[in-house]
Amino acid sequence: MEIFKNDNAWNEKAIVGFIAFSIMCFIMVADLVTGWVGTDLVINEFVYDSFVWVVLGSFGISGVEKFAKK
C-alpha cells in the first residue's frame, strides 16, 4: 500500500483531518435531524472538542508544512 511508505504523495495529516471533519459534519446533521424529530442527541463535550482539536491540528500542521517548504 502506497500510503504507508515514507516517500509517498499522500498527505496523511490532511486525510486524518478530513475524516475527523466529516465525522463532525455527520454529527451536526444527526443533531439537526434528532432536534427536528423532537429528541436530543447527547454528545459528550469532551468527544466533540477532541474532534475539533484533531481537525485544527491536522489542517494547521499541513498548512504550515505547505508554506514552510524551501
mmCIF file as Biopython writes it, N, C-alpha, C and O atoms, coordinates in Angstrom:
data_model
#
loop_
_atom_site.group_PDB
_atom_site.id
_atom_site.type_symbol
_atom_site.label_atom_id
_atom_site.label_alt_id
_atom_site.label_comp_id
_atom_site.label_asym_id
_atom_site.label_entity_id
_atom_site.label_seq_id
_atom_site.pdbx_PDB_ins_code
_atom_site.Cartn_x
_atom_site.Cartn_y
_atom_site.Cartn_z
_atom_site.occupancy
_atom_site.B_iso_or_equiv
_atom_site.auth_seq_id
_atom_site.auth_asym_id
_atom_site.pdbx_PDB_model_num
ATOM 1   N N  . MET A ? 1  ? 0.838   -1.173 0.000  1.0 0.0 1  A 1 
ATOM 2   C CA . MET A ? 1  ? 0.000   0.000  0.000  1.0 0.0 1  A 1 
ATOM 3   C C  . MET A ? 1  ? 0.885   1.239  0.000  1.0 0.0 1  A 1 
ATOM 4   O O  . MET A ? 1  ? 1.774   1.391  0.838  1.0 0.0 1  A 1 
ATOM 5   N N  . GLU A ? 2  ? 0.630   2.088  -0.924 1.0 0.0 2  A 1 
ATOM 6   C CA . GLU A ? 2  ? 1.461   3.266  -1.163 1.0 0.0 2  A 1 
ATOM 7   C C  . GLU A ? 2  ? 1.433   4.273  -0.011 1.0 0.0 2  A 1 
ATOM 8   O O  . GLU A ? 2  ? 2.431   4.950  0.237  1.0 0.0 2  A 1 
ATOM 9   N N  . ILE A ? 3  ? 0.323   4.379  0.684  1.0 0.0 3  A 1 
ATOM 10  C CA . ILE A ? 3  ? 0.180   5.420  1.708  1.0 0.0 3  A 1 
ATOM 11  C C  . ILE A ? 3  ? 1.076   5.180  2.922  1.0 0.0 3  A 1 
ATOM 12  O O  . ILE A ? 3  ? 1.408   6.130  3.631  1.0 0.0 3  A 1 
ATOM 13  N N  . PHE A ? 4  ? 1.476   3.932  3.179  1.0 0.0 4  A 1 
ATOM 14  C CA . PHE A ? 4  ? 2.270   3.629  4.363  1.0 0.0 4  A 1 
ATOM 15  C C  . PHE A ? 4  ? 3.772   3.739  4.131  1.0 0.0 4  A 1 
ATOM 16  O O  . PHE A ? 4  ? 4.550   3.489  5.051  1.0 0.0 4  A 1 
ATOM 17  N N  . LYS A ? 5  ? 4.194   4.104  2.934  1.0 0.0 5  A 1 
ATOM 18  C CA . LYS A ? 5  ? 5.616   4.291  2.649  1.0 0.0 5  A 1 
ATOM 19  C C  . LYS A ? 5  ? 6.056   5.676  3.115  1.0 0.0 5  A 1 
ATOM 20  O O  . LYS A ? 5  ? 5.243   6.596  3.210  1.0 0.0 5  A 1 
ATOM 21  N N  . ASN A ? 6  ? 7.339   5.812  3.403  1.0 0.0 6  A 1 
ATOM 22  C CA . ASN A ? 6  ? 7.859   7.105  3.864  1.0 0.0 6  A 1 
ATOM 23  C C  . ASN A ? 6  ? 7.860   8.154  2.765  1.0 0.0 6  A 1 
ATOM 24  O O  . ASN A ? 6  ? 7.694   9.341  3.048  1.0 0.0 6  A 1 
ATOM 25  N N  . ASP A ? 7  ? 8.042   7.745  1.529  1.0 0.0 7  A 1 
ATOM 26  C CA . ASP A ? 7  ? 8.100   8.708  0.420  1.0 0.0 7  A 1 
ATOM 27  C C  . ASP A ? 7  ? 6.897   8.506  -0.506 1.0 0.0 7  A 1 
ATOM 28  O O  . ASP A ? 7  ? 7.015   7.918  -1.581 1.0 0.0 7  A 1 
ATOM 29  N N  . ASN A ? 8  ? 5.753   9.001  -0.070 1.0 0.0 8  A 1 
ATOM 30  C CA . ASN A ? 8  ? 4.544   8.890  -0.877 1.0 0.0 8  A 1 
ATOM 31  C C  . ASN A ? 8  ? 4.003   10.280 -1.183 1.0 0.0 8  A 1 
ATOM 32  O O  . ASN A ? 8  ? 4.478   11.281 -0.647 1.0 0.0 8  A 1 
ATOM 33  N N  . ALA A ? 9  ? 3.014   10.320 -2.041 1.0 0.0 9  A 1 
ATOM 34  C CA . ALA A ? 9  ? 2.418   11.601 -2.434 1.0 0.0 9  A 1 
ATOM 35  C C  . ALA A ? 9  ? 1.200   11.951 -1.580 1.0 0.0 9  A 1 
ATOM 36  O O  . ALA A ? 9  ? 0.573   12.988 -1.796 1.0 0.0 9  A 1 
ATOM 37  N N  . TRP A ? 10 ? 0.864   11.106 -0.620 1.0 0.0 10 A 1 
ATOM 38  C CA . TRP A ? 10 ? -0.305  11.329 0.227  1.0 0.0 10 A 1 
ATOM 39  C C  . TRP A ? 10 ? 0.071   12.201 1.413  1.0 0.0 10 A 1 
ATOM 40  O O  . TRP A ? 10 ? 1.154   12.048 1.978  1.0 0.0 10 A 1 
ATOM 41  N N  . ASN A ? 11 ? -0.801  13.100 1.787  1.0 0.0 11 A 1 
ATOM 42  C CA . ASN A ? 11 ? -0.611  13.903 2.990  1.0 0.0 11 A 1 
ATOM 43  C C  . ASN A ? 11 ? -1.500  13.302 4.080  1.0 0.0 11 A 1 
ATOM 44  O O  . ASN A ? 11 ? -2.706  13.547 4.134  1.0 0.0 11 A 1 
ATOM 45  N N  . GLU A ? 12 ? -0.867  12.509 4.946  1.0 0.0 12 A 1 
ATOM 46  C CA . GLU A ? 12 ? -1.630  11.760 5.948  1.0 0.0 12 A 1 
ATOM 47  C C  . GLU A ? 12 ? -2.363  12.678 6.914  1.0 0.0 12 A 1 
ATOM 48  O O  . GLU A ? 12 ? -3.470  12.363 7.351  1.0 0.0 12 A 1 
ATOM 49  N N  . LYS A ? 13 ? -1.758  13.805 7.250  1.0 0.0 13 A 1 
ATOM 50  C CA . LYS A ? 13 ? -2.398  14.733 8.186  1.0 0.0 13 A 1 
ATOM 51  C C  . LYS A ? 13 ? -3.674  15.316 7.582  1.0 0.0 13 A 1 
ATOM 52  O O  . LYS A ? 13 ? -4.670  15.491 8.285  1.0 0.0 13 A 1 
ATOM 53  N N  . ALA A ? 14 ? -3.649  15.612 6.314  1.0 0.0 14 A 1 
ATOM 54  C CA . ALA A ? 14 ? -4.847  16.132 5.655  1.0 0.0 14 A 1 
ATOM 55  C C  . ALA A ? 14 ? -5.938  15.062 5.577  1.0 0.0 14 A 1 
ATOM 56  O O  . ALA A ? 14 ? -7.123  15.375 5.693  1.0 0.0 14 A 1 
ATOM 57  N N  . ILE A ? 15 ? -5.544  13.811 5.384  1.0 0.0 15 A 1 
ATOM 58  C CA . ILE A ? 15 ? -6.521  12.722 5.332  1.0 0.0 15 A 1 
ATOM 59  C C  . ILE A ? 15 ? -7.196  12.550 6.690  1.0 0.0 15 A 1 
ATOM 60  O O  . ILE A ? 15 ? -8.419  12.435 6.769  1.0 0.0 15 A 1 
ATOM 61  N N  . VAL A ? 16 ? -6.393  12.533 7.764  1.0 0.0 16 A 1 
ATOM 62  C CA . VAL A ? 16 ? -6.948  12.392 9.115  1.0 0.0 16 A 1 
ATOM 63  C C  . VAL A ? 16 ? -7.847  13.585 9.441  1.0 0.0 16 A 1 
ATOM 64  O O  . VAL A ? 16 ? -8.919  13.411 10.020 1.0 0.0 16 A 1 
ATOM 65  N N  . GLY A ? 17 ? -7.416  14.795 9.071  1.0 0.0 17 A 1 
ATOM 66  C CA . GLY A ? 17 ? -8.226  15.987 9.307  1.0 0.0 17 A 1 
ATOM 67  C C  . GLY A ? 17 ? -9.547  15.938 8.563  1.0 0.0 17 A 1 
ATOM 68  O O  . GLY A ? 17 ? -10.585 16.320 9.104  1.0 0.0 17 A 1 
ATOM 69  N N  . PHE A ? 18 ? -9.509  15.464 7.315  1.0 0.0 18 A 1 
ATOM 70  C CA . PHE A ? 18 ? -10.736 15.371 6.528  1.0 0.0 18 A 1 
ATOM 71  C C  . PHE A ? 18 ? -11.699 14.353 7.127  1.0 0.0 18 A 1 
ATOM 72  O O  . PHE A ? 18 ? -12.905 14.592 7.177  1.0 0.0 18 A 1 
ATOM 73  N N  . ILE A ? 19 ? -11.172 13.217 7.580  1.0 0.0 19 A 1 
ATOM 74  C CA . ILE A ? 19 ? -12.031 12.202 8.194  1.0 0.0 19 A 1 
ATOM 75  C C  . ILE A ? 19 ? -12.670 12.749 9.471  1.0 0.0 19 A 1 
ATOM 76  O O  . ILE A ? 19 ? -13.868 12.575 9.689  1.0 0.0 19 A 1 
ATOM 77  N N  . ALA A ? 20 ? -11.874 13.409 10.312 1.0 0.0 20 A 1 
ATOM 78  C CA . ALA A ? 20 ? -12.417 13.981 11.553 1.0 0.0 20 A 1 
ATOM 79  C C  . ALA A ? 20 ? -13.447 15.069 11.242 1.0 0.0 20 A 1 
ATOM 80  O O  . ALA A ? 20 ? -14.472 15.159 11.916 1.0 0.0 20 A 1 
ATOM 81  N N  . PHE A ? 21 ? -13.181 15.897 10.223 1.0 0.0 21 A 1 
ATOM 82  C CA . PHE A ? 21 ? -14.135 16.936 9.828  1.0 0.0 21 A 1 
ATOM 83  C C  . PHE A ? 21 ? -15.430 16.311 9.313  1.0 0.0 21 A 1 
ATOM 84  O O  . PHE A ? 21 ? -16.518 16.806 9.604  1.0 0.0 21 A 1 
ATOM 85  N N  . SER A ? 22 ? -15.316 15.231 8.553  1.0 0.0 22 A 1 
ATOM 86  C CA . SER A ? 22 ? -16.507 14.546 8.047  1.0 0.0 22 A 1 
ATOM 87  C C  . SER A ? 22 ? -17.346 13.982 9.184  1.0 0.0 22 A 1 
ATOM 88  O O  . SER A ? 22 ? -18.575 14.061 9.155  1.0 0.0 22 A 1 
ATOM 89  N N  . ILE A ? 23 ? -16.680 13.409 10.190 1.0 0.0 23 A 1 
ATOM 90  C CA . ILE A ? 23 ? -17.409 12.884 11.347 1.0 0.0 23 A 1 
ATOM 91  C C  . ILE A ? 23 ? -18.116 14.018 12.083 1.0 0.0 23 A 1 
ATOM 92  O O  . ILE A ? 23 ? -19.261 13.860 12.506 1.0 0.0 23 A 1 
ATOM 93  N N  . MET A ? 24 ? -17.441 15.167 12.239 1.0 0.0 24 A 1 
ATOM 94  C CA . MET A ? 24 ? -18.072 16.316 12.893 1.0 0.0 24 A 1 
ATOM 95  C C  . MET A ? 24 ? -19.304 16.775 12.123 1.0 0.0 24 A 1 
ATOM 96  O O  . MET A ? 24 ? -20.336 17.078 12.722 1.0 0.0 24 A 1 
ATOM 97  N N  . CYS A ? 25 ? -19.199 16.828 10.794 1.0 0.0 25 A 1 
ATOM 98  C CA . CYS A ? 25 ? -20.348 17.245 9.974  1.0 0.0 25 A 1 
ATOM 99  C C  . CYS A ? 25 ? -21.490 16.242 10.090 1.0 0.0 25 A 1 
ATOM 100 O O  . CYS A ? 25 ? -22.656 16.631 10.158 1.0 0.0 25 A 1 
ATOM 101 N N  . PHE A ? 26 ? -21.160 14.953 10.111 1.0 0.0 26 A 1 
ATOM 102 C CA . PHE A ? 26 ? -22.191 13.924 10.271 1.0 0.0 26 A 1 
ATOM 103 C C  . PHE A ? 26 ? -22.904 14.076 11.609 1.0 0.0 26 A 1 
ATOM 104 O O  . PHE A ? 26 ? -24.126 13.950 11.684 1.0 0.0 26 A 1 
ATOM 105 N N  . ILE A ? 27 ? -22.144 14.345 12.660 1.0 0.0 27 A 1 
ATOM 106 C CA . ILE A ? 27 ? -22.741 14.522 13.987 1.0 0.0 27 A 1 
ATOM 107 C C  . ILE A ? 27 ? -23.642 15.756 14.006 1.0 0.0 27 A 1 
ATOM 108 O O  . ILE A ? 27 ? -24.703 15.738 14.630 1.0 0.0 27 A 1 
ATOM 109 N N  . MET A ? 28 ? -23.222 16.834 13.324 1.0 0.0 28 A 1 
ATOM 110 C CA . MET A ? 28 ? -24.062 18.038 13.272 1.0 0.0 28 A 1 
ATOM 111 C C  . MET A ? 28 ? -25.374 17.768 12.550 1.0 0.0 28 A 1 
ATOM 112 O O  . MET A ? 28 ? -26.431 18.217 12.995 1.0 0.0 28 A 1 
ATOM 113 N N  . VAL A ? 29 ? -25.317 17.041 11.441 1.0 0.0 29 A 1 
ATOM 114 C CA . VAL A ? 29 ? -26.534 16.708 10.703 1.0 0.0 29 A 1 
ATOM 115 C C  . VAL A ? 29 ? -27.429 15.804 11.550 1.0 0.0 29 A 1 
ATOM 116 O O  . VAL A ? 29 ? -28.645 15.991 11.591 1.0 0.0 29 A 1 
ATOM 117 N N  . ALA A ? 30 ? -26.825 14.825 12.224 1.0 0.0 30 A 1 
ATOM 118 C CA . ALA A ? 30 ? -27.612 13.938 13.090 1.0 0.0 30 A 1 
ATOM 119 C C  . ALA A ? 30 ? -28.262 14.727 14.222 1.0 0.0 30 A 1 
ATOM 120 O O  . ALA A ? 30 ? -29.396 14.439 14.603 1.0 0.0 30 A 1 
ATOM 121 N N  . ASP A ? 31 ? -27.556 15.718 14.761 1.0 0.0 31 A 1 
ATOM 122 C CA . ASP A ? 31 ? -28.120 16.557 15.820 1.0 0.0 31 A 1 
ATOM 123 C C  . ASP A ? 31 ? -29.295 17.378 15.295 1.0 0.0 31 A 1 
ATOM 124 O O  . ASP A ? 31 ? -30.306 17.526 15.981 1.0 0.0 31 A 1 
ATOM 125 N N  . LEU A ? 32 ? -29.165 17.910 14.084 1.0 0.0 32 A 1 
ATOM 126 C CA . LEU A ? 32 ? -30.275 18.659 13.479 1.0 0.0 32 A 1 
ATOM 127 C C  . LEU A ? 32 ? -31.491 17.771 13.250 1.0 0.0 32 A 1 
ATOM 128 O O  . LEU A ? 32 ? -32.621 18.174 13.526 1.0 0.0 32 A 1 
ATOM 129 N N  . VAL A ? 33 ? -31.258 16.564 12.745 1.0 0.0 33 A 1 
ATOM 130 C CA . VAL A ? 33 ? -32.368 15.651 12.463 1.0 0.0 33 A 1 
ATOM 131 C C  . VAL A ? 33 ? -33.057 15.233 13.753 1.0 0.0 33 A 1 
ATOM 132 O O  . VAL A ? 33 ? -34.286 15.240 13.827 1.0 0.0 33 A 1 
ATOM 133 N N  . THR A ? 34 ? -32.282 14.870 14.772 1.0 0.0 34 A 1 
ATOM 134 C CA . THR A ? 34 ? -32.906 14.458 16.034 1.0 0.0 34 A 1 
ATOM 135 C C  . THR A ? 34 ? -33.614 15.630 16.706 1.0 0.0 34 A 1 
ATOM 136 O O  . THR A ? 34 ? -34.635 15.431 17.364 1.0 0.0 34 A 1 
ATOM 137 N N  . GLY A ? 35 ? -33.097 16.842 16.555 1.0 0.0 35 A 1 
ATOM 138 C CA . GLY A ? 35 ? -33.786 18.017 17.084 1.0 0.0 35 A 1 
ATOM 139 C C  . GLY A ? 35 ? -35.085 18.281 16.359 1.0 0.0 35 A 1 
ATOM 140 O O  . GLY A ? 35 ? -36.074 18.679 16.975 1.0 0.0 35 A 1 
ATOM 141 N N  . TRP A ? 36 ? -35.094 18.064 15.056 1.0 0.0 36 A 1 
ATOM 142 C CA . TRP A ? 36 ? -36.302 18.251 14.263 1.0 0.0 36 A 1 
ATOM 143 C C  . TRP A ? 36 ? -37.369 17.229 14.651 1.0 0.0 36 A 1 
ATOM 144 O O  . TRP A ? 36 ? -38.562 17.531 14.655 1.0 0.0 36 A 1 
ATOM 145 N N  . VAL A ? 37 ? -36.920 16.010 14.979 1.0 0.0 37 A 1 
ATOM 146 C CA . VAL A ? 37 ? -37.844 14.953 15.389 1.0 0.0 37 A 1 
ATOM 147 C C  . VAL A ? 37 ? -38.378 15.216 16.790 1.0 0.0 37 A 1 
ATOM 148 O O  . VAL A ? 37 ? -39.480 14.783 17.126 1.0 0.0 37 A 1 
ATOM 149 N N  . GLY A ? 38 ? -37.608 15.918 17.604 1.0 0.0 38 A 1 
ATOM 150 C CA . GLY A ? 38 ? -38.075 16.255 18.940 1.0 0.0 38 A 1 
ATOM 151 C C  . GLY A ? 38 ? -37.306 15.591 20.060 1.0 0.0 38 A 1 
ATOM 152 O O  . GLY A ? 38 ? -37.702 15.682 21.222 1.0 0.0 38 A 1 
ATOM 153 N N  . THR A ? 39 ? -36.221 14.930 19.732 1.0 0.0 39 A 1 
ATOM 154 C CA . THR A ? 39 ? -35.390 14.313 20.768 1.0 0.0 39 A 1 
ATOM 155 C C  . THR A ? 39 ? -34.024 14.983 20.781 1.0 0.0 39 A 1 
ATOM 156 O O  . THR A ? 39 ? -33.626 15.632 19.813 1.0 0.0 39 A 1 
ATOM 157 N N  . ASP A ? 40 ? -33.324 14.819 21.875 1.0 0.0 40 A 1 
ATOM 158 C CA . ASP A ? 40 ? -31.988 15.403 21.990 1.0 0.0 40 A 1 
ATOM 159 C C  . ASP A ? 40 ? -30.931 14.354 21.696 1.0 0.0 40 A 1 
ATOM 160 O O  . ASP A ? 40 ? -31.025 13.215 22.153 1.0 0.0 40 A 1 
ATOM 161 N N  . LEU A ? 41 ? -29.933 14.745 20.935 1.0 0.0 41 A 1 
ATOM 162 C CA . LEU A ? 41 ? -28.770 13.890 20.697 1.0 0.0 41 A 1 
ATOM 163 C C  . LEU A ? 41 ? -27.705 14.313 21.699 1.0 0.0 41 A 1 
ATOM 164 O O  . LEU A ? 41 ? -27.141 15.402 21.598 1.0 0.0 41 A 1 
ATOM 165 N N  . VAL A ? 42 ? -27.438 13.454 22.653 1.0 0.0 42 A 1 
ATOM 166 C CA . VAL A ? 42 ? -26.492 13.779 23.716 1.0 0.0 42 A 1 
ATOM 167 C C  . VAL A ? 42 ? -25.088 13.394 23.256 1.0 0.0 42 A 1 
ATOM 168 O O  . VAL A ? 42 ? -24.792 12.222 23.024 1.0 0.0 42 A 1 
ATOM 169 N N  . ILE A ? 43 ? -24.236 14.406 23.130 1.0 0.0 43 A 1 
ATOM 170 C CA . ILE A ? 43 ? -22.840 14.194 22.737 1.0 0.0 43 A 1 
ATOM 171 C C  . ILE A ? 43 ? -21.972 14.759 23.845 1.0 0.0 43 A 1 
ATOM 172 O O  . ILE A ? 43 ? -22.138 15.906 24.260 1.0 0.0 43 A 1 
ATOM 173 N N  . ASN A ? 44 ? -21.051 13.947 24.315 1.0 0.0 44 A 1 
ATOM 174 C CA . ASN A ? 44 ? -20.136 14.396 25.353 1.0 0.0 44 A 1 
ATOM 175 C C  . ASN A ? 44 ? -19.270 15.523 24.789 1.0 0.0 44 A 1 
ATOM 176 O O  . ASN A ? 44 ? -18.687 15.379 23.714 1.0 0.0 44 A 1 
ATOM 177 N N  . GLU A ? 45 ? -19.185 16.622 25.496 1.0 0.0 45 A 1 
ATOM 178 C CA . GLU A ? 45 ? -18.425 17.781 25.024 1.0 0.0 45 A 1 
ATOM 179 C C  . GLU A ? 45 ? -16.953 17.439 24.819 1.0 0.0 45 A 1 
ATOM 180 O O  . GLU A ? 45 ? -16.313 17.969 23.911 1.0 0.0 45 A 1 
ATOM 181 N N  . PHE A ? 46 ? -16.419 16.566 25.650 1.0 0.0 46 A 1 
ATOM 182 C CA . PHE A ? 46 ? -15.018 16.159 25.529 1.0 0.0 46 A 1 
ATOM 183 C C  . PHE A ? 46 ? -14.758 15.479 24.185 1.0 0.0 46 A 1 
ATOM 184 O O  . PHE A ? 46 ? -13.723 15.715 23.560 1.0 0.0 46 A 1 
ATOM 185 N N  . VAL A ? 47 ? -15.687 14.642 23.741 1.0 0.0 47 A 1 
ATOM 186 C CA . VAL A ? 47 ? -15.524 13.936 22.467 1.0 0.0 47 A 1 
ATOM 187 C C  . VAL A ? 47 ? -15.559 14.928 21.315 1.0 0.0 47 A 1 
ATOM 188 O O  . VAL A ? 47 ? -14.718 14.859 20.418 1.0 0.0 47 A 1 
ATOM 189 N N  . TYR A ? 48 ? -16.510 15.842 21.324 1.0 0.0 48 A 1 
ATOM 190 C CA . TYR A ? 48 ? -16.618 16.822 20.242 1.0 0.0 48 A 1 
ATOM 191 C C  . TYR A ? 48 ? -15.393 17.736 20.214 1.0 0.0 48 A 1 
ATOM 192 O O  . TYR A ? 48 ? -14.852 18.019 19.145 1.0 0.0 48 A 1 
ATOM 193 N N  . ASP A ? 49 ? -14.960 18.196 21.382 1.0 0.0 49 A 1 
ATOM 194 C CA . ASP A ? 49 ? -13.768 19.047 21.440 1.0 0.0 49 A 1 
ATOM 195 C C  . ASP A ? 49 ? -12.530 18.312 20.945 1.0 0.0 49 A 1 
ATOM 196 O O  . ASP A ? 49 ? -11.647 18.924 20.343 1.0 0.0 49 A 1 
ATOM 197 N N  . SER A ? 50 ? -12.456 17.019 21.190 1.0 0.0 50 A 1 
ATOM 198 C CA . SER A ? 50 ? -11.321 16.233 20.697 1.0 0.0 50 A 1 
ATOM 199 C C  . SER A ? 50 ? -11.293 16.218 19.176 1.0 0.0 50 A 1 
ATOM 200 O O  . SER A ? 50 ? -10.229 16.356 18.572 1.0 0.0 50 A 1 
ATOM 201 N N  . PHE A ? 51 ? -12.459 16.053 18.552 1.0 0.0 51 A 1 
ATOM 202 C CA . PHE A ? 51 ? -12.511 16.097 17.092 1.0 0.0 51 A 1 
ATOM 203 C C  . PHE A ? 51 ? -12.110 17.476 16.575 1.0 0.0 51 A 1 
ATOM 204 O O  . PHE A ? 51 ? -11.418 17.577 15.562 1.0 0.0 51 A 1 
ATOM 205 N N  . VAL A ? 52 ? -12.532 18.524 17.249 1.0 0.0 52 A 1 
ATOM 206 C CA . VAL A ? 52 ? -12.157 19.885 16.840 1.0 0.0 52 A 1 
ATOM 207 C C  . VAL A ? 52 ? -10.641 20.051 16.885 1.0 0.0 52 A 1 
ATOM 208 O O  . VAL A ? 52 ? -10.055 20.601 15.953 1.0 0.0 52 A 1 
ATOM 209 N N  . TRP A ? 53 ? -10.000 19.584 17.952 1.0 0.0 53 A 1 
ATOM 210 C CA . TRP A ? 53 ? -8.545  19.709 18.067 1.0 0.0 53 A 1 
ATOM 211 C C  . TRP A ? 53 ? -7.817  18.872 17.024 1.0 0.0 53 A 1 
ATOM 212 O O  . TRP A ? 53 ? -6.782  19.293 16.507 1.0 0.0 53 A 1 
ATOM 213 N N  . VAL A ? 54 ? -8.341  17.697 16.709 1.0 0.0 54 A 1 
ATOM 214 C CA . VAL A ? 54 ? -7.719  16.868 15.669 1.0 0.0 54 A 1 
ATOM 215 C C  . VAL A ? 54 ? -7.801  17.573 14.320 1.0 0.0 54 A 1 
ATOM 216 O O  . VAL A ? 54 ? -6.824  17.598 13.572 1.0 0.0 54 A 1 
ATOM 217 N N  . VAL A ? 55 ? -8.957  18.143 14.008 1.0 0.0 55 A 1 
ATOM 218 C CA . VAL A ? 55 ? -9.118  18.851 12.730 1.0 0.0 55 A 1 
ATOM 219 C C  . VAL A ? 55 ? -8.196  20.065 12.666 1.0 0.0 55 A 1 
ATOM 220 O O  . VAL A ? 55 ? -7.479  20.253 11.682 1.0 0.0 55 A 1 
ATOM 221 N N  . LEU A ? 56 ? -8.214  20.886 13.709 1.0 0.0 56 A 1 
ATOM 222 C CA . LEU A ? 56 ? -7.362  22.079 13.708 1.0 0.0 56 A 1 
ATOM 223 C C  . LEU A ? 56 ? -5.885  21.714 13.655 1.0 0.0 56 A 1 
ATOM 224 O O  . LEU A ? 56 ? -5.114  22.348 12.935 1.0 0.0 56 A 1 
ATOM 225 N N  . GLY A ? 57 ? -5.493  20.710 14.402 1.0 0.0 57 A 1 
ATOM 226 C CA . GLY A ? 57 ? -4.097  20.287 14.401 1.0 0.0 57 A 1 
ATOM 227 C C  . GLY A ? 57 ? -3.666  19.717 13.065 1.0 0.0 57 A 1 
ATOM 228 O O  . GLY A ? 57 ? -2.589  20.046 12.569 1.0 0.0 57 A 1 
ATOM 229 N N  . SER A ? 58 ? -4.488  18.874 12.480 1.0 0.0 58 A 1 
ATOM 230 C CA . SER A ? 58 ? -4.140  18.251 11.202 1.0 0.0 58 A 1 
ATOM 231 C C  . SER A ? 58 ? -4.038  19.278 10.086 1.0 0.0 58 A 1 
ATOM 232 O O  . SER A ? 58 ? -3.049  19.311 9.354  1.0 0.0 58 A 1 
ATOM 233 N N  . PHE A ? 59 ? -5.056  20.110 9.958  1.0 0.0 59 A 1 
ATOM 234 C CA . PHE A ? 59 ? -5.028  21.104 8.890  1.0 0.0 59 A 1 
ATOM 235 C C  . PHE A ? 59 ? -3.996  22.191 9.159  1.0 0.0 59 A 1 
ATOM 236 O O  . PHE A ? 59 ? -3.395  22.716 8.222  1.0 0.0 59 A 1 
ATOM 237 N N  . GLY A ? 60 ? -3.782  22.534 10.423 1.0 0.0 60 A 1 
ATOM 238 C CA . GLY A ? 60 ? -2.768  23.536 10.761 1.0 0.0 60 A 1 
ATOM 239 C C  . GLY A ? 60 ? -1.370  23.066 10.431 1.0 0.0 60 A 1 
ATOM 240 O O  . GLY A ? 60 ? -0.588  23.811 9.841  1.0 0.0 60 A 1 
ATOM 241 N N  . ILE A ? 61 ? -1.042  21.838 10.802 1.0 0.0 61 A 1 
ATOM 242 C CA . ILE A ? 61 ? 0.284   21.292 10.505 1.0 0.0 61 A 1 
ATOM 243 C C  . ILE A ? 61 ? 0.468   21.141 9.003  1.0 0.0 61 A 1 
ATOM 244 O O  . ILE A ? 61 ? 1.541   21.441 8.479  1.0 0.0 61 A 1 
ATOM 245 N N  . SER A ? 62 ? -0.563  20.678 8.304  1.0 0.0 62 A 1 
ATOM 246 C CA . SER A ? 62 ? -0.468  20.541 6.848  1.0 0.0 62 A 1 
ATOM 247 C C  . SER A ? 62 ? -0.252  21.894 6.184  1.0 0.0 62 A 1 
ATOM 248 O O  . SER A ? 62 ? 0.531   22.006 5.241  1.0 0.0 62 A 1 
ATOM 249 N N  . GLY A ? 63 ? -0.939  22.917 6.668  1.0 0.0 63 A 1 
ATOM 250 C CA . GLY A ? 63 ? -0.777  24.257 6.098  1.0 0.0 63 A 1 
ATOM 251 C C  . GLY A ? 63 ? 0.601   24.826 6.342  1.0 0.0 63 A 1 
ATOM 252 O O  . GLY A ? 63 ? 1.190   25.436 5.449  1.0 0.0 63 A 1 
ATOM 253 N N  . VAL A ? 64 ? 1.125   24.633 7.545  1.0 0.0 64 A 1 
ATOM 254 C CA . VAL A ? 64 ? 2.470   25.126 7.854  1.0 0.0 64 A 1 
ATOM 255 C C  . VAL A ? 64 ? 3.499   24.404 7.007  1.0 0.0 64 A 1 
ATOM 256 O O  . VAL A ? 64 ? 4.428   25.032 6.497  1.0 0.0 64 A 1 
ATOM 257 N N  . GLU A ? 65 ? 3.353   23.088 6.845  1.0 0.0 65 A 1 
ATOM 258 C CA . GLU A ? 65 ? 4.294   22.330 6.020  1.0 0.0 65 A 1 
ATOM 259 C C  . GLU A ? 65 ? 4.245   22.786 4.567  1.0 0.0 65 A 1 
ATOM 260 O O  . GLU A ? 65 ? 5.273   22.816 3.891  1.0 0.0 65 A 1 
ATOM 261 N N  . LYS A ? 66 ? 3.072   23.136 4.090  1.0 0.0 66 A 1 
ATOM 262 C CA . LYS A ? 66 ? 2.937   23.560 2.693  1.0 0.0 66 A 1 
ATOM 263 C C  . LYS A ? 66 ? 3.684   24.861 2.430  1.0 0.0 66 A 1 
ATOM 264 O O  . LYS A ? 66 ? 4.337   25.006 1.397  1.0 0.0 66 A 1 
ATOM 265 N N  . PHE A ? 67 ? 3.591   25.807 3.359  1.0 0.0 67 A 1 
ATOM 266 C CA . PHE A ? 67 ? 4.211   27.107 3.147  1.0 0.0 67 A 1 
ATOM 267 C C  . PHE A ? 67 ? 5.633   27.190 3.678  1.0 0.0 67 A 1 
ATOM 268 O O  . PHE A ? 67 ? 6.349   28.133 3.340  1.0 0.0 67 A 1 
ATOM 269 N N  . ALA A ? 68 ? 6.068   26.240 4.497  1.0 0.0 68 A 1 
ATOM 270 C CA . ALA A ? 68 ? 7.414   26.284 5.068  1.0 0.0 68 A 1 
ATOM 271 C C  . ALA A ? 68 ? 8.431   25.536 4.217  1.0 0.0 68 A 1 
ATOM 272 O O  . ALA A ? 68 ? 9.615   25.536 4.553  1.0 0.0 68 A 1 
ATOM 273 N N  . LYS A ? 69 ? 8.014   24.905 3.138  1.0 0.0 69 A 1 
ATOM 274 C CA . LYS A ? 69 ? 8.956   24.178 2.283  1.0 0.0 69 A 1 
ATOM 275 C C  . LYS A ? 69 ? 9.902   25.154 1.612  1.0 0.0 69 A 1 
ATOM 276 O O  . LYS A ? 69 ? 9.527   26.269 1.249  1.0 0.0 69 A 1 
ATOM 277 N N  . LYS A ? 70 ? 11.129  24.708 1.459  1.0 0.0 70 A 1 
ATOM 278 C CA . LYS A ? 70 ? 12.132  25.572 0.817  1.0 0.0 70 A 1 
ATOM 279 C C  . LYS A ? 70 ? 12.296  25.236 -0.634 1.0 0.0 70 A 1 
ATOM 280 O O  . LYS A ? 70 ? 13.098  25.862 -1.327 1.0 0.0 70 A 1 
#
